[in-house]
Amino acid sequence: LFPLLFLGVGKTTLIRKVTQALKSSGIPTDGFYTEEVREGGRRTGFDVVTLSGERGPLSRVSAGSSTSRCEYRVGQYVVDLVSFEQLVLPVLRNVNHGSDAEKNICVIDEIGKMELFSQAFIQAVRQTLTGSGTVVLGTIPVPKGKPLDLVEEIRSRKDVQVFNVS
C-alpha cells in the first residue's frame, strides 16, 4: 500500500471523481477536499468539505489589514484554523483508528500552506501516512518558493507515488 499524491491543476476535480468511483464500488473512503467559494464571479475563499457532507470555512478574503497576532494568512486570505481543525481532525482520527483487516482510503485534499498552519493537522497526516490499514489519496502543491517541510517530507517518502496533473 502506498499513498497517492497529485500535484498541478485540476486536483480537486480529479479527487472528487475518483472518490465517487471508489464509493460507488463499495470501497471504504473517508476524508475531505477543499472547494473554492465564489461571490459575484470572484473567489472569496475556500471551504473544507468532508466526504460525509459537512462543510466549513478554510479561508476567506481579508476585509483589510489586521494586527491580530493569532491571524493566519496566505496572500489575501485569512485562514480559519478553528473551523478547519474541527472538521478535519475527527475525520483523520477516525481513519487512523480503523481496523487493519479493512483497508481504508483516506482522501486529503490538500496538504498546502493554509492547512499547514495547524500543528495538529501535521501530526494527524503523519499518523495517517504510517497507518498500515490506510491508503492515502491526497494532493500536494507544485514546488515553488519556500519549500513546505511536510510536503517535501511526503514527496520524498519511498512509499509515495506522485502524479503530475495537468
LINRA-V297854 format. One record per pair of residues at least 12 apart in sequence whose C-alpha atoms are under 6 Angstrom apart, sorted by the first residue. I is the first residue (numbers start at 1). GAP is how many residues later the second one is. If there is no record, write none. Layout:
[[I GAP] [I GAP]]
This chain:
[[2 133] [2 157] [2 158] [3 132] [3 133] [3 134] [3 157] [4 132] [4 133] [4 157] [5 132] [5 133] [5 134] [5 157] [6 133] [6 156] [6 157] [6 158] [7 132] [7 133] [7 134] [7 135] [7 157] [7 158] [8 134] [8 156] [8 157] [8 158] [9 156] [9 157] [28 76] [29 75] [29 76] [29 77] [30 21] [30 76] [31 19] [31 20] [31 60] [31 75] [31 76] [31 77] [32 17] [32 18] [32 19] [32 75] [32 76] [33 15] [33 16] [33 76] [34 13] [34 14] [35 12] [44 16] [44 17] [45 14] [45 15] [45 16] [46 12] [46 13] [58 21] [58 22] [58 26] [59 18] [59 19] [59 20] [59 21] [60 17] [60 18] [61 15] [61 16] [62 14] [62 15] [62 16] [96 32] [100 33] [103 30] [103 31] [104 30] [105 29] [105 30] [105 31] [106 30] [107 29] [107 30] [107 31] [108 30] [109 29] [109 30] [110 29] [110 30] [111 29]]
